Amino acid sequence: AADYISLGIREPVYEVVEVKANGSVSTEKISRRQLLKSSGLRLRDTRSVDPSLWLMNSMPSLLVREQAILLNLGSLRAIAMHERVLIFNYNRSVCMFVQKKTTGIGELVIVCATNLSVIFSNMSSPGGKVFLELLRPRLNPRNINGGPAMPFQLEVVEAALLSRIQRLERRLMHVEPRVAALLEVLPNRLTGDVLEQLRLSKQSLVELGSRAGDLKQMLIDLLEDPHEIRRICIMGRNCTLDKVSDDMECAVPLEKQVAEEEEEEIEMLLENYLQRCESCHGQAERLLDSAREMEDSIAVNLSSRRLEVSRVELLLQVGTFCVAVGALIAGIFGMNLKSYLENNTWAFWATTGGIAVGAVAGFFIMYKYLKDRKIL
């Protein structure tokens, strides 16, 4: 804390929801120094979950450290430890904080909220809310059905991945019927509202495909790095990884056997969510391709209509030109100058007929010329 005071910088304080291994949920405020001390993390490790760096850390990540796992999955930012998980970014109006002076240097705020309904209703992060709703039933011993309980950090990782995948799948299920309905009415019904709905649906698909693709790449990178998976397995155990062979070495042989079994479970777990993510990403890409093809079809349709309008405009211009030539001849005869034709009764009809025949002949000559040049 002395470093912060000497620089005139106030130490950052995070407001988090804490979930313990027994399922209890509380809300607390913790300083960065306390967070680093309790989790064994370094300062640079917290960048991926720091709410103040929300826009800079939009890519999903799952970072494994010696005593903690850092989860950055969209709106869910959390740090999972051996016996608890801290969820960042929730509504500050949930709690009333109590200030406590500690040697005049910093501030500490004690746990303040215990009403779960209040916490759920005031979570500003949808990812954190869904994550809590999925994690708490998993921590209830009655829901294990007599099977072996998974380590707490694995429950946290699975609940986080499941919440993220389910949110992506729900968004896909919401946008898919809209795109299908638009593809049925287009391109025959070209109205402003329909085109705006197509634009919004395409924008949603681009965002959905990007998020699903980023999550898929994160899972692929994690599956291709067995060292990170083994670090998850030995967390909370008296085990180490050999620096040369990367094999697990445990003080108790039974712990090594359990850790190896958990390694297979983690790989199967990641593979399962990878398949679901690939399915979601593939469907979003297919819908996006259909929307883009529809846009191309609409563009071709509009181009065809503009071409027809241009052809009509060109024909009208040719006709106007031929009539203008006839008007020029009529104007010449209307200059009130004697040409000796005004004395003949047949001159008017001859001149009128000549102008009409000349205009029609000129129109067809120009029309044939434009046809031969493939302009029309």
MOSULGI-V525674 format. One record per residue. N is the residue number from 1. RES is the residue in three letters. PHI is phi in degrees with one decimal (* if undefined). NEAR is the number of other C-alpha atoms within 10 Angstrom. Layout:
n & res & phi & near
N & RES & PHI & NEAR
N & RES & PHI & NEAR
//
This chain:
n & res & phi & near
1 & ALA & * & 12
2 & ALA & -62.1 & 10
3 & ASP & -63.1 & 10
4 & TYR & -63.8 & 13
5 & ILE & -69.2 & 12
6 & SER & -65.2 & 8
7 & LEU & -88.9 & 8
8 & GLY & 73.6 & 9
9 & ILE & -111.3 & 10
10 & ARG & -78.4 & 11
11 & GLU & -65.5 & 16
12 & PRO & -62.2 & 11
13 & VAL & -125.1 & 16
14 & TYR & -103.7 & 19
15 & GLU & -102.8 & 20
16 & VAL & -132.9 & 22
17 & VAL & -103.7 & 24
18 & GLU & -103.9 & 21
19 & VAL & -116.9 & 22
20 & LYS & -93.8 & 19
21 & ALA & -65.7 & 20
22 & ASN & -85.3 & 13
23 & GLY & 96.2 & 16
24 & SER & -72.8 & 13
25 & VAL & -124.0 & 20
26 & SER & -145.8 & 18
27 & THR & -116.6 & 25
28 & GLU & -148.3 & 19
29 & LYS & -118.6 & 22
30 & ILE & -135.1 & 18
31 & SER & -78.1 & 17
32 & ARG & -63.4 & 17
33 & ARG & -63.4 & 15
34 & GLN & -64.8 & 12
35 & LEU & -63.2 & 19
36 & LEU & -65.5 & 14
37 & LYS & -70.2 & 11
38 & SER & -77.6 & 12
39 & SER & -101.9 & 17
40 & GLY & 71.1 & 15
41 & LEU & -90.6 & 19
42 & ARG & -99.2 & 13
43 & LEU & -61.2 & 11
44 & ARG & -69.7 & 7
45 & ASP & -68.8 & 15
46 & THR & -77.1 & 17
47 & ARG & -62.8 & 16
48 & SER & -71.3 & 23
49 & VAL & -116.2 & 24
50 & ASP & -69.4 & 18
51 & PRO & -62.4 & 19
52 & SER & -71.3 & 12
53 & LEU & -109.1 & 12
54 & TRP & -58.6 & 17
55 & LEU & -72.6 & 8
56 & MET & -77.2 & 11
57 & ASN & -116.9 & 17
58 & SER & -86.0 & 16
59 & MET & -73.5 & 15
60 & PRO & -66.6 & 22
61 & SER & -152.8 & 22
62 & LEU & -136.2 & 18
63 & LEU & -101.8 & 16
64 & VAL & -105.7 & 20
65 & ARG & -118.6 & 18
66 & GLU & -62.9 & 15
67 & GLN & -118.6 & 17
68 & ALA & -154.8 & 23
69 & ILE & -121.4 & 25
70 & LEU & -99.8 & 24
71 & LEU & -111.8 & 23
72 & ASN & -127.7 & 23
73 & LEU & -126.0 & 26
74 & GLY & 69.3 & 19
75 & SER & -80.8 & 20
76 & LEU & -98.3 & 24
77 & ARG & -124.7 & 25
78 & ALA & -149.3 & 28
79 & ILE & -123.6 & 25
80 & ALA & -99.4 & 25
81 & MET & -116.8 & 24
82 & HIS & -64.6 & 18
83 & GLU & -124.4 & 13
84 & ARG & -158.7 & 19
85 & VAL & -135.6 & 23
86 & LEU & -108.4 & 21
87 & ILE & -107.7 & 25
88 & PHE & -92.3 & 21
89 & ASN & 63.4 & 23
90 & TYR & -133.1 & 23
91 & ASN & -66.7 & 15
92 & ARG & -71.3 & 15
93 & SER & -76.5 & 9
94 & VAL & -67.5 & 17
95 & CYS & -118.7 & 17
96 & MET & -112.1 & 14
97 & PHE & -99.8 & 15
98 & VAL & -111.5 & 12
99 & GLN & -85.1 & 11
100 & LYS & -141.5 & 12
101 & LYS & -78.6 & 10
102 & THR & -125.5 & 9
103 & THR & 53.8 & 7
104 & GLY & 71.7 & 7
105 & ILE & -103.4 & 10
106 & GLY & -134.6 & 16
107 & GLU & -130.6 & 16
108 & LEU & -125.2 & 17
109 & VAL & -125.1 & 17
110 & ILE & -86.8 & 14
111 & VAL & -53.2 & 18
112 & CYS & -128.2 & 15
113 & ALA & -117.7 & 17
114 & THR & -127.4 & 13
115 & ASN & -79.7 & 12
116 & LEU & -65.4 & 13
117 & SER & -63.8 & 8
118 & VAL & -66.7 & 12
119 & ILE & -63.0 & 22
120 & PHE & -63.2 & 18
121 & SER & -73.5 & 11
122 & ASN & -110.1 & 15
123 & MET & -67.1 & 19
124 & SER & -82.4 & 15
125 & SER & -96.3 & 19
126 & PRO & -63.5 & 16
127 & GLY & -64.3 & 20
128 & GLY & -66.5 & 26
129 & LYS & -67.0 & 21
130 & VAL & -64.4 & 20
131 & PHE & -61.1 & 23
132 & LEU & -64.0 & 21
133 & GLU & -64.1 & 13
134 & LEU & -86.6 & 18
135 & LEU & -76.7 & 22
136 & ARG & -59.2 & 19
137 & PRO & -61.9 & 13
138 & ARG & -69.9 & 20
139 & LEU & -87.0 & 21
140 & ASN & -81.6 & 12
141 & PRO & -59.8 & 13
142 & ARG & -71.5 & 9
143 & ASN & -93.4 & 11
144 & ILE & -80.1 & 13
145 & ASN & 60.6 & 8
146 & GLY & 80.1 & 8
147 & GLY & -83.2 & 8
148 & PRO & -69.3 & 7
149 & ALA & -77.1 & 13
150 & MET & -77.1 & 14
151 & PRO & -58.6 & 15
152 & PHE & -59.4 & 21
153 & GLN & -65.5 & 23
154 & LEU & -71.6 & 19
155 & GLU & -60.6 & 18
156 & VAL & -65.7 & 29
157 & VAL & -62.6 & 21
158 & GLU & -66.0 & 19
159 & ALA & -63.5 & 20
160 & ALA & -66.4 & 25
161 & LEU & -65.0 & 21
162 & LEU & -64.1 & 18
163 & SER & -63.3 & 24
164 & ARG & -68.4 & 24
165 & ILE & -63.9 & 20
166 & GLN & -64.0 & 16
167 & ARG & -64.7 & 15
168 & LEU & -65.7 & 21
169 & GLU & -67.0 & 21
170 & ARG & -65.3 & 12
171 & ARG & -65.3 & 16
172 & LEU & -66.3 & 20
173 & MET & -65.2 & 12
174 & HIS & -77.0 & 11
175 & VAL & -88.4 & 19
176 & GLU & -62.5 & 18
177 & PRO & -63.0 & 11
178 & ARG & -64.8 & 13
179 & VAL & -66.2 & 20
180 & ALA & -61.5 & 13
181 & ALA & -66.2 & 11
182 & LEU & -67.5 & 19
183 & LEU & -66.5 & 16
184 & GLU & -76.2 & 10
185 & VAL & -89.2 & 11
186 & LEU & -94.5 & 17
187 & PRO & -92.5 & 19
188 & ASN & -70.3 & 10
189 & ARG & -113.1 & 11
190 & LEU & -98.5 & 13
191 & THR & -121.2 & 10
192 & GLY & -62.3 & 9
193 & ASP & -66.5 & 9
194 & VAL & -65.4 & 15
195 & LEU & -66.1 & 17
196 & GLU & -67.6 & 11
197 & GLN & -64.3 & 14
198 & LEU & -64.1 & 22
199 & ARG & -63.9 & 15
200 & LEU & -65.9 & 14
201 & SER & -65.6 & 20
202 & LYS & -64.7 & 22
203 & GLN & -62.5 & 13
204 & SER & -64.8 & 17
205 & LEU & -67.1 & 26
206 & VAL & -62.3 & 16
207 & GLU & -65.9 & 13
208 & LEU & -64.3 & 22
209 & GLY & -63.1 & 24
210 & SER & -66.4 & 15
211 & ARG & -67.1 & 21
212 & ALA & -65.7 & 27
213 & GLY & -66.4 & 19
214 & ASP & -65.0 & 19
215 & LEU & -65.9 & 25
216 & LYS & -62.1 & 22
217 & GLN & -65.3 & 17
218 & MET & -63.5 & 16
219 & LEU & -67.3 & 22
220 & ILE & -63.8 & 14
221 & ASP & -62.0 & 13
222 & LEU & -69.6 & 18
223 & LEU & -68.0 & 18
224 & GLU & -83.7 & 11
225 & ASP & -121.5 & 11
226 & PRO & -63.2 & 14
227 & HIS & -63.1 & 16
228 & GLU & -66.3 & 16
229 & ILE & -63.9 & 19
230 & ARG & -68.2 & 22
231 & ARG & -66.0 & 22
232 & ILE & -66.3 & 23
233 & CYS & -66.4 & 26
234 & ILE & -89.2 & 24
235 & MET & -64.6 & 21
236 & GLY & 83.0 & 16
237 & ARG & -116.0 & 14
238 & ASN & -85.3 & 12
239 & CYS & -134.6 & 19
240 & THR & -137.5 & 18
241 & LEU & -109.8 & 15
242 & ASP & -66.6 & 10
243 & LYS & -67.9 & 8
244 & VAL & -92.1 & 6
245 & SER & -90.9 & 7
246 & ASP & 63.8 & 13
247 & ASP & -83.7 & 14
248 & MET & -82.3 & 20
249 & GLU & -125.4 & 15
250 & CYS & -120.4 & 17
251 & ALA & -69.5 & 11
252 & VAL & -110.5 & 11
253 & PRO & -58.7 & 11
254 & LEU & -64.5 & 10
255 & GLU & -64.7 & 18
256 & LYS & -65.5 & 21
257 & GLN & -63.8 & 13
258 & VAL & -64.6 & 12
259 & ALA & -64.5 & 22
260 & GLU & -66.6 & 17
261 & GLU & -66.0 & 12
262 & GLU & -66.2 & 20
263 & GLU & -61.6 & 19
264 & GLU & -66.0 & 14
265 & GLU & -64.1 & 15
266 & ILE & -65.1 & 20
267 & GLU & -64.0 & 15
268 & MET & -65.4 & 13
269 & LEU & -62.5 & 15
270 & LEU & -64.5 & 20
271 & GLU & -64.7 & 15
272 & ASN & -63.3 & 12
273 & TYR & -71.5 & 19
274 & LEU & -65.1 & 22
275 & GLN & -64.0 & 13
276 & ARG & -64.7 & 19
277 & CYS & -67.5 & 26
278 & GLU & -63.8 & 18
279 & SER & -63.2 & 15
280 & CYS & -64.8 & 25
281 & HIS & -65.1 & 24
282 & GLY & -63.9 & 15
283 & GLN & -65.6 & 17
284 & ALA & -63.6 & 28
285 & GLU & -67.0 & 19
286 & ARG & -65.8 & 14
287 & LEU & -63.8 & 21
288 & LEU & -66.5 & 22
289 & ASP & -62.9 & 14
290 & SER & -64.1 & 16
291 & ALA & -65.5 & 21
292 & ARG & -67.4 & 15
293 & GLU & -62.9 & 13
294 & MET & -65.7 & 17
295 & GLU & -62.0 & 18
296 & ASP & -63.4 & 12
297 & SER & -63.9 & 14
298 & ILE & -64.3 & 17
299 & ALA & -62.9 & 13
300 & VAL & -65.6 & 13
301 & ASN & -62.5 & 15
302 & LEU & -65.7 & 14
303 & SER & -64.7 & 12
304 & SER & -63.2 & 12
305 & ARG & -66.9 & 12
306 & ARG & -63.4 & 12
307 & LEU & -65.0 & 13
308 & GLU & -63.5 & 13
309 & VAL & -63.0 & 12
310 & SER & -65.2 & 13
311 & ARG & -65.0 & 14
312 & VAL & -63.1 & 13
313 & GLU & -61.4 & 12
314 & LEU & -66.5 & 16
315 & LEU & -63.5 & 17
316 & LEU & -64.8 & 12
317 & GLN & -67.0 & 12
318 & VAL & -64.4 & 17
319 & GLY & -61.8 & 18
320 & THR & -63.9 & 14
321 & PHE & -64.1 & 16
322 & CYS & -65.2 & 22
323 & VAL & -66.4 & 18
324 & ALA & -64.8 & 13
325 & VAL & -64.4 & 15
326 & GLY & -63.4 & 20
327 & ALA & -65.1 & 14
328 & LEU & -63.7 & 13
329 & ILE & -64.3 & 14
330 & ALA & -62.4 & 14
331 & GLY & -66.5 & 11
332 & ILE & -63.3 & 11
333 & PHE & -73.3 & 16
334 & GLY & -96.9 & 9
335 & MET & -86.3 & 8
336 & ASN & 59.4 & 8
337 & LEU & -103.6 & 9
338 & LYS & -73.2 & 9
339 & SER & -125.3 & 8
340 & TYR & 68.4 & 8
341 & LEU & -85.6 & 12
342 & GLU & -70.9 & 12
343 & ASN & -84.2 & 10
344 & ASN & -99.1 & 8
345 & THR & -71.7 & 9
346 & TRP & -84.1 & 10
347 & ALA & -66.2 & 13
348 & PHE & -62.2 & 14
349 & TRP & -67.8 & 10
350 & ALA & -66.8 & 11
351 & THR & -66.9 & 16
352 & THR & -61.7 & 14
353 & GLY & -64.3 & 12
354 & GLY & -65.6 & 14
355 & ILE & -64.4 & 20
356 & ALA & -63.6 & 15
357 & VAL & -64.4 & 13
358 & GLY & -64.3 & 16
359 & ALA & -65.4 & 21
360 & VAL & -65.0 & 15
361 & ALA & -63.6 & 13
362 & GLY & -63.0 & 18
363 & PHE & -62.8 & 19
364 & PHE & -68.9 & 15
365 & ILE & -65.0 & 12
366 & MET & -64.7 & 17
367 & TYR & -62.6 & 18
368 & LYS & -65.4 & 13
369 & TYR & -63.6 & 13
370 & LEU & -66.6 & 14
371 & LYS & -66.1 & 11
372 & ASP & -63.4 & 10
373 & ARG & -83.9 & 9
374 & LYS & 58.9 & 8
375 & ILE & -83.9 & 10
376 & LEU & -107.3 & 16
//
